[in-house]
Amino acid sequence: MTTTNNEIVQGTETRIERILRCKTEVVPIMDAIYVINGKWRVPITIALMEGNRRFGEIMKEIPKITSKVLAHQLKEMELNGFVEKKIYNEATVRIEYELTEYSWSVKPIILALRDFGIQHRNKLRNE
């Protein structure tokens, strides 16, 4: 059975369409994963969902995080528009961190990940 040039072109177009569709679906997912990626970003986000926190308060809520790592993560999250640093000029300067309005859009994703994690852990226990 021989393949015609027309069939080759049609096959190539289908392959290209699949690649483009894959890229349009995968790239946004990878962007989302980048924002919440890492061991500490989700715990920091959850801590800040409880309200504005000072650096030391975040440290207390997230066991085993070092101050250097927390400072670095907060800075990256701030650069990504995910966290806002508020400085209050009082008798002693007070600095608080809070989630931006934009960052609250990740809450359903975090809850879905939690639910999946519970489901997955139960599945493994039952096998």
Phi and psi restraints in degrees (value plus and minus 20) as a CYANA .aco file:
   2 THR   PHI    -122.2   -82.2
   2 THR   PSI     130.7   170.7
   3 THR   PHI    -123.8   -83.8
   3 THR   PSI     112.2   152.2
   4 THR   PHI    -105.0   -65.0
   4 THR   PSI     142.7   182.7
   5 ASN   PHI     -81.0   -41.0
   5 ASN   PSI     -56.2   -16.2
   6 ASN   PHI     -82.7   -42.7
   6 ASN   PSI     -62.1   -22.1
   7 GLU   PHI     -85.7   -45.7
   7 GLU   PSI     -57.7   -17.7
   8 ILE   PHI     -84.2   -44.2
   8 ILE   PSI     -64.8   -24.8
   9 VAL   PHI     -83.2   -43.2
   9 VAL   PSI     -64.7   -24.7
  10 GLN   PHI     -82.4   -42.4
  10 GLN   PSI     -61.4   -21.4
  11 GLY   PHI     -83.3   -43.3
  11 GLY   PSI     -59.2   -19.2
  12 THR   PHI     -87.3   -47.3
  12 THR   PSI     -62.6   -22.6
  13 GLU   PHI     -81.4   -41.4
  13 GLU   PSI     -61.2   -21.2
  14 THR   PHI     -82.8   -42.8
  14 THR   PSI     -62.0   -22.0
  15 ARG   PHI     -85.0   -45.0
  15 ARG   PSI     -63.6   -23.6
  16 ILE   PHI     -83.4   -43.4
  16 ILE   PSI     -62.3   -22.3
  17 GLU   PHI     -80.7   -40.7
  17 GLU   PSI     -60.9   -20.9
  18 ARG   PHI     -84.5   -44.5
  18 ARG   PSI     -61.8   -21.8
  19 ILE   PHI     -83.0   -43.0
  19 ILE   PSI     -65.9   -25.9
  20 LEU   PHI     -84.0   -44.0
  20 LEU   PSI     -61.9   -21.9
  21 ARG   PHI     -83.2   -43.2
  21 ARG   PSI     -61.9   -21.9
  22 CYS   PHI     -80.9   -40.9
  22 CYS   PSI     -65.6   -25.6
  23 LYS   PHI     -82.8   -42.8
  23 LYS   PSI     -60.8   -20.8
  24 THR   PHI     -89.3   -49.3
  24 THR   PSI     -42.6    -2.6
  25 GLU   PHI    -111.8   -71.8
  25 GLU   PSI     -56.6   -16.6
  26 VAL   PHI     -99.8   -59.8
  26 VAL   PSI     -60.2   -20.2
  27 VAL   PHI     -78.6   -38.6
  27 VAL   PSI     -67.7   -27.7
  28 PRO   PHI     -82.7   -42.7
  28 PRO   PSI     -54.3   -14.3
  29 ILE   PHI     -85.8   -45.8
  29 ILE   PSI     -62.9   -22.9
  30 MET   PHI     -84.6   -44.6
  30 MET   PSI     -56.3   -16.3
  31 ASP   PHI     -82.2   -42.2
  31 ASP   PSI     -63.4   -23.4
  32 ALA   PHI     -84.5   -44.5
  32 ALA   PSI     -62.8   -22.8
  33 ILE   PHI     -83.3   -43.3
  33 ILE   PSI     -57.6   -17.6
  34 TYR   PHI     -78.6   -38.6
  34 TYR   PSI     -61.8   -21.8
  35 VAL   PHI     -85.7   -45.7
  35 VAL   PSI     -58.7   -18.7
  36 ILE   PHI    -123.4   -83.4
  36 ILE   PSI     -15.1    24.9
  37 ASN   PHI     -86.5   -46.5
  37 ASN   PSI     131.5   171.5
  38 GLY   PHI      88.1   128.1
  38 GLY   PSI     141.6   181.6
  39 LYS   PHI     -89.4   -49.4
  39 LYS   PSI     -47.3    -7.3
  40 TRP   PHI    -131.3   -91.3
  40 TRP   PSI     -37.1     2.9
  41 ARG   PHI     -85.2   -45.2
  41 ARG   PSI     -61.4   -21.4
  42 VAL   PHI     -86.9   -46.9
  42 VAL   PSI     -66.8   -26.8
  43 PRO   PHI     -79.9   -39.9
  43 PRO   PSI     -57.2   -17.2
  44 ILE   PHI     -84.7   -44.7
  44 ILE   PSI     -64.9   -24.9
  45 THR   PHI     -80.5   -40.5
  45 THR   PSI     -64.9   -24.9
  46 ILE   PHI     -82.8   -42.8
  46 ILE   PSI     -61.7   -21.7
  47 ALA   PHI     -80.1   -40.1
  47 ALA   PSI     -60.6   -20.6
  48 LEU   PHI     -98.0   -58.0
  48 LEU   PSI     -37.0     3.0
  49 MET   PHI     -88.8   -48.8
  49 MET   PSI     -40.3    -0.3
  50 GLU   PHI     -98.1   -58.1
  50 GLU   PSI     -32.3     7.7
  51 GLY   PHI     115.4   155.4
  51 GLY   PSI     154.7   194.7
  52 ASN   PHI     -78.8   -38.8
  52 ASN   PSI     123.4   163.4
  53 ARG   PHI    -157.1  -117.1
  53 ARG   PSI     126.0   166.0
  54 ARG   PHI    -103.1   -63.1
  54 ARG   PSI     142.7   182.7
  55 PHE   PHI     -73.0   -33.0
  55 PHE   PSI     -69.5   -29.5
  56 GLY   PHI     -83.5   -43.5
  56 GLY   PSI     -53.5   -13.5
  57 GLU   PHI     -87.8   -47.8
  57 GLU   PSI     -59.3   -19.3
  58 ILE   PHI     -84.6   -44.6
  58 ILE   PSI     -62.4   -22.4
  59 MET   PHI     -76.5   -36.5
  59 MET   PSI     -62.6   -22.6
  60 LYS   PHI     -87.8   -47.8
  60 LYS   PSI     -52.1   -12.1
  61 GLU   PHI    -101.2   -61.2
  61 GLU   PSI     -36.7     3.3
  62 ILE   PHI    -139.9   -99.9
  62 ILE   PSI      74.9   114.9
  63 PRO   PHI     -80.1   -40.1
  63 PRO   PSI     124.9   164.9
  64 LYS   PHI      54.5    94.5
  64 LYS   PSI     -20.6    19.4
  65 ILE   PHI    -102.6   -62.6
  65 ILE   PSI     119.1   159.1
  66 THR   PHI    -110.1   -70.1
  66 THR   PSI     138.6   178.6
  67 SER   PHI     -84.5   -44.5
  67 SER   PSI     -54.9   -14.9
  68 LYS   PHI     -84.0   -44.0
  68 LYS   PSI     -65.3   -25.3
  69 VAL   PHI     -86.4   -46.4
  69 VAL   PSI     -63.3   -23.3
  70 LEU   PHI     -81.1   -41.1
  70 LEU   PSI     -65.5   -25.5
  71 ALA   PHI     -79.7   -39.7
  71 ALA   PSI     -63.5   -23.5
  72 HIS   PHI     -84.3   -44.3
  72 HIS   PSI     -66.0   -26.0
  73 GLN   PHI     -84.6   -44.6
  73 GLN   PSI     -62.9   -22.9
  74 LEU   PHI     -82.4   -42.4
  74 LEU   PSI     -59.4   -19.4
  75 LYS   PHI     -84.0   -44.0
  75 LYS   PSI     -65.7   -25.7
  76 GLU   PHI     -83.6   -43.6
  76 GLU   PSI     -62.1   -22.1
  77 MET   PHI     -85.8   -45.8
  77 MET   PSI     -53.9   -13.9
  78 GLU   PHI     -87.5   -47.5
  78 GLU   PSI     -64.0   -24.0
  79 LEU   PHI     -83.3   -43.3
  79 LEU   PSI     -49.7    -9.7
  80 ASN   PHI    -106.2   -66.2
  80 ASN   PSI     -15.4    24.6
  81 GLY   PHI      53.5    93.5
  81 GLY   PSI       3.7    43.7
  82 PHE   PHI    -120.0   -80.0
  82 PHE   PSI     -48.6    -8.6
  83 VAL   PHI    -152.1  -112.1
  83 VAL   PSI     123.8   163.8
  84 GLU   PHI    -136.5   -96.5
  84 GLU   PSI     115.7   155.7
  85 LYS   PHI    -119.5   -79.5
  85 LYS   PSI     101.1   141.1
  86 LYS   PHI    -129.1   -89.1
  86 LYS   PSI     108.0   148.0
  87 ILE   PHI    -131.4   -91.4
  87 ILE   PSI     103.9   143.9
  88 TYR   PHI    -128.6   -88.6
  88 TYR   PSI     100.2   140.2
  89 ASN   PHI    -107.9   -67.9
  89 ASN   PSI      70.2   110.2
  90 GLU   PHI    -131.8   -91.8
  90 GLU   PSI    -183.3  -143.3
  91 ALA   PHI     -73.2   -33.2
  91 ALA   PSI     -65.6   -25.6
  92 THR   PHI    -138.7   -98.7
  92 THR   PSI     118.0   158.0
  93 VAL   PHI     -82.2   -42.2
  93 VAL   PSI     111.9   151.9
  94 ARG   PHI    -137.6   -97.6
  94 ARG   PSI     111.1   151.1
  95 ILE   PHI    -138.4   -98.4
  95 ILE   PSI     110.3   150.3
  96 GLU   PHI    -146.8  -106.8
  96 GLU   PSI     133.4   173.4
  97 TYR   PHI    -134.5   -94.5
  97 TYR   PSI     122.7   162.7
  98 GLU   PHI    -165.1  -125.1
  98 GLU   PSI     135.9   175.9
  99 LEU   PHI     -93.3   -53.3
  99 LEU   PSI     124.6   164.6
 100 THR   PHI     -98.0   -58.0
 100 THR   PSI     144.1   184.1
 101 GLU   PHI     -78.2   -38.2
 101 GLU   PSI     -59.6   -19.6
 102 TYR   PHI     -79.5   -39.5
 102 TYR   PSI     -61.2   -21.2
 103 SER   PHI     -87.6   -47.6
 103 SER   PSI     -39.4     0.6
 104 TRP   PHI     -86.4   -46.4
 104 TRP   PSI     -37.0     3.0
 105 SER   PHI     -87.0   -47.0
 105 SER   PSI     -34.6     5.4
 106 VAL   PHI    -104.5   -64.5
 106 VAL   PSI     -30.5     9.5
 107 LYS   PHI     -76.6   -36.6
 107 LYS   PSI     -67.3   -27.3
 108 PRO   PHI     -82.8   -42.8
 108 PRO   PSI     -50.1   -10.1
 109 ILE   PHI     -88.8   -48.8
 109 ILE   PSI     -63.7   -23.7
 110 ILE   PHI     -83.2   -43.2
 110 ILE   PSI     -62.2   -22.2
 111 LEU   PHI     -85.3   -45.3
 111 LEU   PSI     -59.1   -19.1
 112 ALA   PHI     -85.9   -45.9
 112 ALA   PSI     -59.7   -19.7
 113 LEU   PHI     -84.1   -44.1
 113 LEU   PSI     -59.9   -19.9
 114 ARG   PHI     -80.8   -40.8
 114 ARG   PSI     -68.1   -28.1
 115 ASP   PHI     -81.9   -41.9
 115 ASP   PSI     -62.1   -22.1
 116 PHE   PHI     -83.4   -43.4
 116 PHE   PSI     -62.4   -22.4
 117 GLY   PHI     -80.2   -40.2
 117 GLY   PSI     -62.0   -22.0
 118 ILE   PHI     -84.3   -44.3
 118 ILE   PSI     -66.4   -26.4
 119 GLN   PHI     -81.0   -41.0
 119 GLN   PSI     -63.9   -23.9
 120 HIS   PHI     -86.3   -46.3
 120 HIS   PSI     -63.8   -23.8
 121 ARG   PHI     -81.7   -41.7
 121 ARG   PSI     -61.3   -21.3
 122 ASN   PHI     -85.1   -45.1
 122 ASN   PSI     -60.0   -20.0
 123 LYS   PHI     -79.9   -39.9
 123 LYS   PSI     -65.3   -25.3
 124 LEU   PHI     -85.2   -45.2
 124 LEU   PSI     -58.0   -18.0
 125 ARG   PHI     -86.4   -46.4
 125 ARG   PSI     -54.0   -14.0
 126 ASN   PHI    -103.2   -63.2
 126 ASN   PSI     -29.0    11.0
